[in-house]
């Protein structure tokens, strides 16, 4: 009896593909030079496929009665959802769309065990979904390999699943060889596209499973390269990611809609490149977001504006290999540290009491790169998180971090835009947690903190909310006047209530240098009465520009 695309075959395919990716992970990682040579495409594909496999309910994964439509649909949907939620990197996102294409094709036939036509439909859907996910698709990538596989599956014109799978895998191999000619980055390195190679491994695993042949892939050589036993690859020693795109940022996004996702995609395209945004196809469902950028905070803030980002991942690409000798291991006295930039002694003391190293700036003036570099070295810690607490200080902070890395320290800048974002990040810092997980938690806390402040008008002016007179109290958020109040006490209440309309769990107030404690006490009493679900914290901030600064997280 001809094989069909049922739940047993789906679970068998994922198992075979996972084993094939395990065998070829190192080779795929080694030839990874596009879009950045970070050497993790094979790893990302393997982790994505494992996430898909882990999402299948054990009862559904058990060998079912042949052709059980409900179980086939359950397995296909679980694989797609698991791949989406666990997708790593650009390559993982594309792979998740292959499995989503399978799920949609299975749903289109009501879960009935299908033949070659269902697989062809699945690959066509996958190509459309994957191409739509990438903001600026280029020829010579995994998308080209997927397109060739989909075309071959359709033109095979066969009803037998095994014949269509073999045609798709063969076309993928041919398209993979051609990628070297299509992308200059691949031609210079003499390699095929790593993501395309991973997709070929996955498709060949299905063809091998259906054809009863061993699941051992003979890796295609680059076009014009050596043939026979596989690709002959040379990775350029100086291959490094573009300096402007130092980080890979990924997160899941809930609580959004298509219009806001479109705005997010456009915003990320202006922040960085390699933008990919994919959803699960369910209204109000989950999206997976990916971007390469220099400004981590801006990427996460764009996510916050679009919905509820979570499971945020921030990875810094490898530094160029040519670097001065690292600091001797014995030069570090501790493993972890946090450096916070502040503008007033009261906040400095608050940060020190929470365990941070502090750089005090004079009345929000500039901070030299060498000052920050000295502060990083002064921690004598191997891993340091630097919180600049001002958007204008992000660039010198990054330069200081780069210098420190050349001396052997591992430094990551979390681009906090205000001292309250810095304090929120510091509050969740846990030196006993893994360094990467701790940085993610701090970045999430900072991104989840909205800030605003009160200023006293010095002259008459026309604002977005009306005309103000000298002595009026102005509520400022994101650089714009959002309210005008008769005095500080009323302005504090109005501003806090306005910020809480979007929700919040903690309100932090920093009192300016010339403000009486009664302002904070009155605000706290009102919020405890009107918003009993919110925790209120009041500190002496000591700032001289804003009589009151508020943060909501």
N, C-alpha and C positions, 0 to 999 in steps of 0.2 A: 504494500500500500504506500503511495507517495507520501513523503513527510509533509506536515502542515505546521503553520505558525500558531501553536497552541501554548498553554502555560508551561508544559514540560519542556518544549523546545526553547522558550524564552529563558527559563531558568538555566537550562543547559548551555545556551549561548553565552549568557552573562558569566557563568562559571568558567567556560572555556576562554572567553575573552579576558577575564581577570588573570587566569593562569598565563595566557600569552603575553599580556602586558607585564606581568611579573618577570617573565623570561627576558623581555626586550626593554625593560625600563631603562637600564643603564645606557644602552645604545641610543635610545631616543633622547635621553637627557644629554648625552654627549654631543649630539649634532644640533642641539637647540641654539640657533643663532638669531631667530626672528620671532616676534618683533624685538625682543631683547635677549641677549645671550646669557640668561640666568640659569640654564642647565636644569630645568625642573619640569619640562613638558611631559616626559614619561612618568615621572612621579605624580604629577597632577592628574593625568589620565587614569593611572592605576587607582588613586585615592577616590576619584569620581566614580569609577566603576564599582569599587568596593562599597561606596555609599549607596549606590543603586541596589546592589545585591543585598545589603543589610536591611533595606527598607521593605523587602518582600516578607509578608507575614509567614511564619513557619508552616501554618496549615496550608497556605496557598502554594508554598514552595514544594510541599510533598507531591509525589507523583500522583496526578489526578486521573480520573476516568478520561479517556481520550475525547477531546473536543468539548470539554465543559466550558461553555461561553462565559459564565460568570467568573470562573476561576481565571480564565485567560485574561479577561478585562482587569480583574483585580491585580494580577501579576504585572501586566503592562503599565497600569496606572502607578503602581508602587515603584516600579523601576524608574519611571520618568520623574516622579516626585523625589525619590531618593537621590537621583543624579542631580536634579536641580538644587536641592538643599545642600548637597555635599560637593558641588562643582568647585574645582580648583583651577585658577588661571583661565586664560582664553581658551585653551584646548579643552579643559573640563567643561566649560560652558557650551562649546560646540558639541561635545559628546552628549551632554544632557539634552540637546535639541534633537539628536539622532534618536534617543530613546523616547522623547516626547512625540516625534514623528511616528514611531512604532505604535505608541499608545493611541494616537489619533486615528491611525489607519485601522487598528484593531477595533476601536469604538465605531468606526464607520461601517463595519460589517457586523456590528452587534456582538463582538466577541467570538463569532464563529471561527473555527479553525480554518485559516486561509492558506492559499498557495502562493505562487509567485507574484500574482497581482497585488496581494496585500503588502508584500515586501517592497515591490516597486513603488506603490503608493506611499509607504512609510519613508522611503529614501527621498522621494520628491518633496513630501511635506517637511522632512528634516532639512533639506537644502533651503527651502523657502524660509523656514523658521530661523535657521542659523544665519543666513544672509541678512535677514531683517534685524537680527540681534546686534550685528557689528556695524558701528557707525560708518567706518570707512573701509569696506572690504577691498582687498587687493588680490590680483591673480597670483598664483604660485603658492597659495596657502592651503590649509586643510579644506577651505571652502571649494577650491578648484577640484580637489580629490573627491569631495562629496558630490559635487555637480556631475563629475564623470561617472561615478558609481550610479547615481540616480538615472542618468541618461541611458546607461547600459542596461539597467534593470528594466526600463520601459521598453527599449528597442529589442530586448531579448524576445519579447512576444511569446514567452513560454508560461504555461500554467504551473509547471513543476517548480516548487520552491527551491530545490537544489540547483536547478539550471540557472535560475535568476540570481541566486546568491553567488554562484561561480562567476557569472558574467559581471556582477557588480564588483567583486573582489579583483577580477582581472583588469577591469577598467581603472579601478583605484590604483593598482600597481603601475599601469602605464601613465596615468596622470601624475602620480607621485614622482616618477622619473623625470617628468617634464618640468616639475617645479623649479629645478635648478636653473633652467633657462629663463624662467619667468620673473624671478626676484633677484636683483643685483646682490643683495646680502647673501643669498644662498650660493650664487655663482662665485663670489669672492671666497667663500669658505669651502666650496666644492662639496656641498651636501644637499640632500633633499630636505623638504620641509618636515620638521619634527612632528608637528601636529598631524600632518598628512600621513606620515609613517604610522603614527599611533592609530589613526582611523583605519588604515589598510590592515593593521594587525587585528583590529576588532572585526572587520568585515571578513577577513580570511579565516578567522576563528569560526564564524558561522558556516562558511563554505566548507571548511574542513570537517566540521561536525556533521553536516548534511551529507557530505560525500564519503564519510567513513575513512578519510585519510588522516594521517598523523597531523596534529596541530602544530607543526614546526614551520615557521615562516622563513623563507629565504629572502632576506631583505633586498629590495630592488636597489640597484646602483643608481647614482645620479646620472642624468643624461650626459653622454660623452665621457663618463667615468668608466671605472673598471666594472666588468660584468662578473658573472659566475657567482661566487659564494657570498655576495652581499655588497653593501655600499662601502666604497673607499672614501673615508671622510677625513678632512683635516680642519680643525677648528682654529681660527686665527688667534694667536697668543694675545693680541691686544684688543680682542673683541670685547666691548663694554657697552652697557646701555647708555642712551643719551643722557647727558648730565641733567637736562631739564626734567626728565622723568625718573626720579630717583626711587620712587616707591610704587609698589603694586597695592592698591586698595580694593578690597572686596567686602561686600556685606549683603545680607538678605534684607528685603524691604517688604513690610506689610502695611496695611492701612492706607492704601493708595488707589489710584485709578489710572486709566490709560492716558488721560490728558496730563496728569502730574508726572507720569513716567516719561512722557514725551518731553516735558520741560526739563526733567532731570537729565535725560540723555543729552539735550542741547547744552545744559549747564556743564556737564562733565566733558563734553567735546570742547568747550572753551577752556577747561582747566588742564586737560592732559590729552593723551591719546590711548589707543588700544581699548576704546570704550566698547563694552558689550553689556547689554541689559536684556535679560530674558525672564519670561514669566511662566507660570504653570498653566495658563489658559483658563483659569477659573476666575470669574468676576470677584474682585476683592481678595484675590489670592496672594501668593508669594512671588516675589521677583528676586533674581540674583543679579547683582550689579558688580561690574569690574571696570577698573580704570588704572592706567599708569600715569603718575603725576608727580609734581614736586610739592604741591600744597595738600598735605593729608587732611588738614582741618577743613579746607574749602570743599574737598570731595565729600567728607562726612556731613558737613553742614548742608550741602546740596541734598543729601539723602534725608536729613532731618526735615528739610523744607518739603520734600516729596511724600513723606510718610513716616513710618517707624523703622529705622534701620536697627538691625541686631546681628549678632555673630559677625562683628566687624573684624576683618583681618588686614593688618598692615605689614608688608614685607619690604625691607630695603634691599634694593639690588646690590650685588657685590661691588665693592670699590674696585677701581682699576688695579691690576696686579702690580704695576710699577709704583712702589711706595717705599718710603724710608723704613729702616729696620724697626720692628715693633719693640715696645718697651719690654724690658726683661720681666719675666713672670713675677719675680720677687718684688717688683716696684709697686704692686698693688697690695693695699692693706685690707681691703674689703671687696665684696663681690658686687654690691648694688648701691646706687645713690640717686637722689633726685636734686636737681638744681632749679631754683625758682627765682625769677627776676621780679622785684617788687619796687614800689615807688615811695614807701613810707615806713618809718621804723616800727609802727604798731603792727602792720601786716608782716613785716620781716620777723618780728618776734613770734607772731602766730604761726608762720611757716616753720620757723626753727623748732618750735615746740612740737610740731607734727613730724619732725625728723628730717626736714629738707635743709640743703645747703642754700644760702641766699646770696643773691647779688642785688645790692640796693642801688637804685638809680636816683639821680637828683631831679625831683619835680618832673618826672616823665621825660627827662632829657635823653639824649642818645647814649647808647652803651657800646663801647668799642669792642671789636672782635677779640682783641688781646685780653680784655677784661674777662670776657666769657670763657675764653680758652684757659686762662689762669684758674678760673673758678672750677672748670671741669677737671683740670689737673689736680687742683687742691683737694678734691674729694678722695683722691687716691683709690678710686673704685674702678673695677674692670668694666662694669656696665653702668651707664649713666643715662637718665632721661632728663632732657633740658626743656623747661617750660618758660618761654619768653614772655608770656602774658601781655603781649602787645603785637598786633599785626605788623607794625613797623620794625619790630625786632626779629621777625622770623628769618629774614635774609642774613643778618649778621650772626644769628644763632646757628644757622646751617653752615656758614663758613667756619665758625669756631668748631662746630662738631666735626667737619671734614678735617681740620687740622689735628684735632684730638685723635681721630681714627688713625691718622698716619703715625701717631705715637703709641698705638697699641690699644687705646681705649675703644670700647664699643659704645657709641653715643647715638641716641635717637632723639630728634626734636619733635615734640608734640606741639603743633603750632597753636597754642592757646592765644586768644585775642584779648583777654582781660584777666585781671588778677583773680576774679571769682572763678573763671574757668580753670585757672591754675590750681586754686585751692580745692576745687571739686575733684580734679585729677589726683591731687596729692592725698585726698581723703580716702581714695580707694587703693592707693599704692600698698602692695603687700610684698615685702622682700622675700617671703618664703614661697611665693608663687613663681612659676617658671617665667623667665624674663619676657618672652614673647607674649604670653598670656597677660602679664602684668601691664605691658605697654598698651595692649588692646583695651583692657579694662579702663586704663587712665584716659585713652583717647575717646572711648565711649562716654565716660563721665564728663569730659570737657565738652564734647560735641552736644551732649544733652543738657547743657547749662545755658539758659538764655539770660542775657544781661541787659540792664537799662540803668539810667541814672537821672538825677535831678540837678538842674542848673538854675541859677537866678539870672533873669534877663537884665542886661545892663543898659539897653536902649530899646526904643520902639522898633518893632520889626513885623513883617508879614510872614507867618508860618503856614505850614500845610493845614493847621487846625484853627487858623484865625490870627488876628493881630494881637501881639503882646505889648505890654507897657513895661518900662523899667520897674524892677522889683517883683514882677510876676515870676512864678516858679514854672519852669519848663521840664516836661518829661521827655527824655531823649532815648530813642531806641534805634539801633542801626543807623546812627547819624542823623536821624530825622526827629523833628518835634512831633510828639504824638498826643500831648495834652498840655493845657495851660491851667495852672491852679493858683489860688490866691495866696497860699503860704506853703511852707515845707510840710507841715503835718498833713494837710489835705492832699498835697501832691504825692506824698509817700503812699497814702491809702489808695488814691486813684490809680497810681502806677502799679502797685502790687496787685490790685484787683484786675487790672487790664492784663497783666502778664499771666495771671492764673486762669484766664478764660481758655487758654490752650492746655490747661492741666498742669500738674506739678505736684511734687511730694515734699520738697524742701525749699524754703525761702531763706536766703542769706542776705543780711543787710550789713553794709559797711558804712559806718558813720564818718563824715569828714572831720577835718581837724578842728573846725570852728563850730561844730554842731553839738548841742547839749544831748546828754544821754536820754532825756525825756522823749526825743523824737523816735528813737528806737523802741523805747518802752511802750509808747502809744501805738506804734505800728504793730508790735508783737501782740498786744492786747486785742486790737481790732481783728487781726487775722486769726487768732485763736477762737474768737467768737464767730466770725463769718466763715472761716475755713478750718474747722476743727480737724480735718483730715490731714492738714499740712503742718509739718514741723517748721518752726521759726527759729533762726539763729541770728543774733545780733553781735557784731564785733566793732571795736574801734578800728577804723581803717586808716585814719590819719591823712587821707588824700586832701589836697587843697583846691582841686578844681571842682569836684562834684561833692556837694554837701551830703549826698546819699547815693550809694550804688546798690542796686538790687540784683540778685541772681536767683533764678528759679530752675530747679532740676527735678 
